[in-house]
């Protein structure tokens, strides 16, 4: 079901009272083990003196084939004789290890766990990390030289000898990843958006690197695929072509991503999986009880759920109740809102729950009022328990999971009155109709069963491995480019591309794109070529680009032709005669095509 190799889920941390992303990652790792027949290491990078507490907490839910590994613990445990291997695989050593003096203070007090110590000096600072035996294994130094800063990270043996030096912690992380896979065929699935940012560009012939988006790449309130990107996901999103596979949780998000970064062959849909339910679900539940489960922060808009529940009670005269489970920074504000609306005793806060399925089984309906979602695993969990989901139709997830009026309900985002009307409608539904809908919800949840999702992952990872083995794109010579403004308002860019004589790849292309890059080197948009014609020894290619130039502040964009092949994309600046040609296009002093995008 899954291709042979070593497997890891890569995240930054496993927090206490973790939420949807971490839960989905752990469940996927467990399902890879149970249904895919592979062992999975969950790799974490946050500093802790010990991860044993986390392992103990998860021991009852994870199969033996899933291990929790932490960068700091694993690095500290490497024997001195093997530290040279980390040095051998190091990514960017800044100085020769022999040129670096031994640590001047490499031994501390032995302790049961790892420890660290920070030192501050006038022109530098140093963080030292100690093994349980009291020896330093890593020294992270920051030196201030005039207006610049230079980092110097040293890997240190138990005798105090500097084994390797690095220019950044990112380089050490990558060196440890190389030590972990040791050149064997491996599959890394990145779940954390922070971790994805520093893994951009981590390319190894034996490693299939997959980034799974657990949330929307668009900023809150943005509907257009060409709108403002979420800051925390922006870098990795615009560098998507640097990964071997990029997965969205829903087809709707994948479509929006492709509009912005082009229909790259590396894009896939990989929904979160779930354990599945039983169509013979007969749990007795309170028909007037609603439930909200999730992190309590402003992005979840739980205040909308509270206001809607209150409004539904007033209009229906039914004694509806709402139970909220979760923790987060918005809880004090929500408790004040409950008091202000005179809903004390009606709306309750139950804290973090380790058994959400039991709460769904006790409830008739669940509410999801988020500003955005990546998938909405909580909806599947609710449906799996026969609890009717009522959700705002936000990007992404609800509309991909819920068939409105069949197995749940979709409400226009932000419309509290419509949310209240839907709550009242569900509370007044005949029991027979509710039972039909509950069974439909359970059946829909089974579409996301772990065996089905693991089988899908097997197809994705097999395709990604094949992508790494395909031919590289041929080297091109661009002879000319033109812009056509059509009467319909569309804009087409055309150019001639000839394969260079020294290219050994023939005329094979996986895909061709017209791409727009900002002056800081970041992609703005990419659209696939939709016309290819032979002209002598060259190809005449063209693409419609109007849509990809909308929805952003004013900026200058440089225009490229890109060819995809093994190793990613080859980019070529489009030549253009110097001068201005209307519609924002112009030729630069270097006779290349650029575009001035007016603010929207």
Secondary structure, 3 states (H helix, E strand, C coil): CCCCCEEEEECCCCCCCCCHHHHHHHHHHHHHHHHHCCCEEEEECCCCCCCHHHHHHHCCCCCCCEEEEEHHHHHHHCCHHHHHHHHHHCCCCCCCHHHCCCCCCCECCCCCCCEEEEEECCCEEEEEEECCCCEEEEEEEEEEECCEEEEEEEEECCCCCEEEEECCHHHHHHHHHHHHHCCCCEEEEECCHHHHHHHCCCCCCCEEEEEECCCCCECCCCCCCCCCECHHHHHHHHCHHHCCEEEECCHHHHHHHHHHHCCCCCEEECCCCECCCCCCCCCCCEEEEEEEECCCCHHHCHHHHHHHHHHHHHHHCCCCEEEEECCCCCHHHHHHHHHHCCCECCEEECCCCCCHHHHHHHEEEEEECCCCCCCCHHHHHHHHCCCEEEEECCCCCHHHHCCECCCEEEECCCCHHHHHHHHHHHHHCCHHHHHHHHHHHHHHHHHHEHHHHHHHHHHHHHHHHHHHCCCCCCCEEEEEEEEEECCCCCEEEEEEEEECCCCCCCCCCCEEEEEEEECCCCEEEEEECCEEEEECCEEEEEEECCHHHCCCCCEEEEEEEEEEECCEEEEEECECCCEECCCCEEECCCCEEEEEECCC
